Amino acid sequence: MTNPKESALQEPRRLACSRCGAEFGCDLSGTCWCAEETAKLPMPLAGEDCLCRECLRKAAAVALSSADSDDPSSRS
């Protein structure tokens, strides 16, 4: 008999992006595509699950631009 936890770890978890609805896979073994991304933030908002690559990149760009505009040293 196969342990359900072991078999679940072998196949990527299928998700729908919380923001755009695009389907993608999430590999819980630690080799998920998001580990390749330089942007580890933003974390999903309350009630959201993972974001697809494109939405993660867009959200990171918005967060970075917001942080830059809040940083007094970035103003001339």
MDAnalysis code that builds the backbone (N, CA, C; Angstrom):
import MDAnalysis as mda
import numpy as np

u = mda.Universe.empty(228, n_residues=76, atom_resindex=np.repeat(np.arange(76), 3), trajectory=True)
u.add_TopologyAttr("name", ["N", "CA", "C"] * 76)
u.add_TopologyAttr("resid", np.arange(1, 77))
u.add_TopologyAttr("resname", ["MET", "THR", "ASN", "PRO", "LYS", "GLU", "SER", "ALA", "LEU", "GLN", "GLU", "PRO", "ARG", "ARG", "LEU", "ALA", "CYS", "SER", "ARG", "CYS", "GLY", "ALA", "GLU", "PHE", "GLY", "CYS", "ASP", "LEU", "SER", "GLY", "THR", "CYS", "TRP", "CYS", "ALA", "GLU", "GLU", "THR", "ALA", "LYS", "LEU", "PRO", "MET", "PRO", "LEU", "ALA", "GLY", "GLU", "ASP", "CYS", "LEU", "CYS", "ARG", "GLU", "CYS", "LEU", "ARG", "LYS", "ALA", "ALA", "ALA", "VAL", "ALA", "LEU", "SER", "SER", "ALA", "ASP", "SER", "ASP", "ASP", "PRO", "SER", "SER", "ARG", "SER"])
u.atoms.positions = np.array([
    [0.850, -1.185, 0.000],
    [0.000, 0.000, 0.000],
    [0.887, 1.237, 0.000],
    [0.514, 2.229, -0.762],
    [1.295, 3.457, -0.883],
    [0.852, 4.465, 0.165],
    [1.819, 5.111, 0.767],
    [1.535, 6.177, 1.726],
    [1.042, 7.392, 0.941],
    [-0.177, 7.900, 1.223],
    [-0.716, 9.038, 0.463],
    [0.176, 10.264, 0.522],
    [0.849, 10.492, 1.648],
    [1.729, 11.656, 1.749],
    [2.912, 11.519, 0.803],
    [3.472, 10.334, 0.666],
    [4.594, 10.128, -0.233],
    [4.179, 10.325, -1.689],
    [3.037, 9.772, -2.071],
    [2.606, 9.902, -3.458],
    [2.209, 11.334, -3.780],
    [1.707, 12.066, -2.799],
    [1.325, 13.458, -3.032],
    [2.550, 14.322, -3.286],
    [3.683, 13.961, -2.686],
    [4.894, 14.752, -2.852],
    [5.557, 14.517, -4.203],
    [5.208, 13.458, -4.873],
    [5.856, 13.138, -6.142],
    [5.326, 13.976, -7.295],
    [4.120, 14.421, -7.221],
    [3.540, 15.199, -8.299],
    [3.293, 16.620, -7.830],
    [3.557, 17.597, -8.697],
    [3.315, 18.989, -8.310],
    [1.847, 19.228, -7.960],
    [1.633, 20.051, -6.996],
    [0.291, 20.463, -6.613],
    [-0.221, 21.397, -7.698],
    [-1.436, 21.169, -8.176],
    [-2.032, 22.032, -9.200],
    [-2.762, 23.161, -8.515],
    [-2.438, 24.382, -8.907],
    [-3.038, 25.576, -8.317],
    [-3.590, 26.485, -9.399],
    [-4.481, 27.365, -8.977],
    [-4.926, 28.464, -9.823],
    [-4.451, 29.736, -9.143],
    [-3.802, 30.600, -9.885],
    [-3.274, 31.852, -9.348],
    [-4.396, 32.634, -8.673],
    [-4.120, 33.115, -7.478],
    [-5.110, 33.872, -6.717],
    [-5.498, 35.181, -7.388],
    [-4.645, 35.684, -8.267],
    [-4.917, 36.980, -8.893],
    [-5.496, 36.875, -10.291],
    [-4.951, 35.982, -11.134],
    [-5.417, 35.936, -12.528],
    [-6.122, 34.636, -12.895],
    [-6.006, 33.619, -12.033],
    [-6.668, 32.353, -12.292],
    [-5.888, 31.383, -13.155],
    [-4.690, 31.772, -13.625],
    [-3.876, 30.878, -14.449],
    [-3.501, 29.638, -13.642],
    [-3.561, 28.477, -14.279],
    [-3.184, 27.236, -13.607],
    [-1.689, 27.021, -13.708],
    [-1.102, 26.492, -12.621],
    [0.320, 26.176, -12.613],
    [0.577, 25.111, -11.571],
    [1.777, 24.536, -11.611],
    [2.140, 23.501, -10.664],
    [3.055, 24.045, -9.587],
    [2.907, 23.512, -8.389],
    [3.743, 23.883, -7.260],
    [4.354, 22.601, -6.715],
    [5.675, 22.490, -6.793],
    [6.369, 21.296, -6.340],
    [6.774, 21.483, -4.884],
    [6.106, 20.797, -3.996],
    [6.334, 20.963, -2.566],
    [7.665, 20.389, -2.095],
    [8.427, 19.779, -2.996],
    [9.711, 19.197, -2.604],
    [10.795, 20.253, -2.463],
    [10.479, 21.495, -2.774],
    [11.462, 22.560, -2.669],
    [12.087, 22.928, -3.999],
    [11.652, 22.285, -5.083],
    [12.177, 22.609, -6.402],
    [11.148, 23.374, -7.227],
    [10.255, 24.062, -6.580],
    [9.216, 24.838, -7.263],
    [9.859, 25.956, -8.085],
    [9.230, 26.333, -9.171],
    [9.747, 27.403, -10.017],
    [9.962, 28.682, -9.229],
    [9.162, 28.915, -8.184],
    [9.288, 30.177, -7.443],
    [10.620, 30.264, -6.706],
    [11.255, 29.127, -6.441],
    [12.571, 29.144, -5.803],
    [13.621, 29.733, -6.747],
    [13.344, 29.728, -8.043],
    [14.257, 30.296, -9.032],
    [14.116, 31.808, -9.140],
    [13.015, 32.344, -8.646],
    [12.758, 33.778, -8.754],
    [13.615, 34.561, -7.774],
    [14.102, 35.714, -8.201],
    [14.876, 36.567, -7.299],
    [13.959, 37.242, -6.291],
    [12.711, 37.468, -6.685],
    [11.747, 38.117, -5.787],
    [11.051, 37.058, -4.949],
    [11.329, 37.023, -3.675],
    [10.652, 36.094, -2.773],
    [9.417, 36.761, -2.185],
    [9.329, 38.033, -2.351],
    [8.179, 38.789, -1.894],
    [7.534, 39.403, -3.115],
    [6.327, 39.785, -3.087],
    [5.490, 39.863, -1.896],
    [4.856, 38.524, -1.570],
    [4.590, 38.354, -0.330],
    [3.835, 37.190, 0.086],
    [2.393, 37.426, -0.344],
    [1.662, 36.370, -0.615],
    [0.252, 36.565, -0.970],
    [-0.493, 37.301, 0.139],
    [-1.480, 38.069, -0.257],
    [-2.313, 38.789, 0.708],
    [-3.164, 37.803, 1.488],
    [-3.726, 38.246, 2.586],
    [-4.595, 37.388, 3.394],
    [-5.693, 36.790, 2.516],
    [-5.862, 35.490, 2.621],
    [-6.883, 34.802, 1.840],
    [-6.407, 34.342, 0.479],
    [-5.190, 34.726, 0.082],
    [-4.645, 34.301, -1.208],
    [-3.770, 33.069, -1.019],
    [-3.632, 32.318, -2.098],
    [-2.686, 31.213, -2.129],
    [-1.528, 31.695, -2.993],
    [-0.761, 30.796, -3.538],
    [0.390, 31.154, -4.372],
    [-0.046, 31.944, -5.607],
    [0.915, 32.686, -6.139],
    [0.704, 33.434, -7.369],
    [1.468, 32.756, -8.500],
    [0.979, 32.906, -9.723],
    [1.712, 32.399, -10.873],
    [2.961, 33.255, -11.069],
    [3.866, 32.783, -11.900],
    [5.132, 33.485, -12.122],
    [4.898, 34.942, -12.557],
    [4.007, 35.150, -13.506],
    [3.773, 36.506, -14.025],
    [3.202, 37.424, -12.947],
    [2.220, 36.950, -12.186],
    [1.632, 37.787, -11.138],
    [2.620, 38.049, -10.004],
    [3.463, 37.051, -9.682],
    [4.488, 37.254, -8.662],
    [5.449, 38.346, -9.111],
    [5.870, 38.296, -10.356],
    [6.789, 39.317, -10.874],
    [6.142, 40.694, -10.891],
    [4.871, 40.775, -11.308],
    [4.167, 42.060, -11.312],
    [4.034, 42.617, -9.897],
    [3.640, 41.766, -8.957],
    [3.461, 42.203, -7.572],
    [4.797, 42.637, -6.971],
    [5.870, 41.935, -7.299],
    [7.194, 42.300, -6.803],
    [7.622, 43.654, -7.362],
    [7.337, 43.898, -8.642],
    [7.692, 45.179, -9.258],
    [6.927, 46.317, -8.594],
    [5.648, 46.105, -8.319],
    [4.841, 47.123, -7.647],
    [5.384, 47.371, -6.237],
    [5.681, 46.296, -5.514],
    [6.204, 46.438, -4.155],
    [7.546, 47.154, -4.161],
    [8.414, 46.848, -5.129],
    [9.715, 47.483, -5.223],
    [9.570, 48.962, -5.551],
    [8.693, 49.293, -6.485],
    [8.502, 50.695, -6.853],
    [7.876, 51.472, -5.705],
    [6.992, 50.831, -4.952],
    [6.397, 51.473, -3.784],
    [7.444, 51.708, -2.708],
    [8.314, 50.745, -2.491],
    [9.379, 50.875, -1.483],
    [10.349, 51.968, -1.908],
    [10.655, 52.047, -3.198],
    [11.564, 53.083, -3.690],
    [10.962, 54.472, -3.503],
    [9.664, 54.606, -3.719],
    [9.040, 55.927, -3.584],
    [8.917, 56.324, -2.109],
    [8.928, 55.350, -1.198],
    [8.886, 55.642, 0.235],
    [10.264, 55.920, 0.829],
    [11.322, 55.615, 0.068],
    [12.696, 55.763, 0.549],
    [13.182, 57.182, 0.277],
    [13.392, 57.987, 1.331],
    [13.826, 59.377, 1.133],
    [15.167, 59.467, 0.407],
    [16.043, 58.474, 0.518],
    [17.332, 58.534, -0.154],
    [17.221, 58.365, -1.662],
    [16.073, 57.888, -2.136],
    [15.891, 57.699, -3.579],
    [15.385, 58.967, -4.257],
    [15.112, 59.999, -3.469],
    [14.626, 61.259, -4.033],
    [15.797, 62.185, -4.294],
    [15.660, 62.998, -5.349],
    [16.733, 63.951, -5.615],
    [16.338, 65.344, -5.267],
])
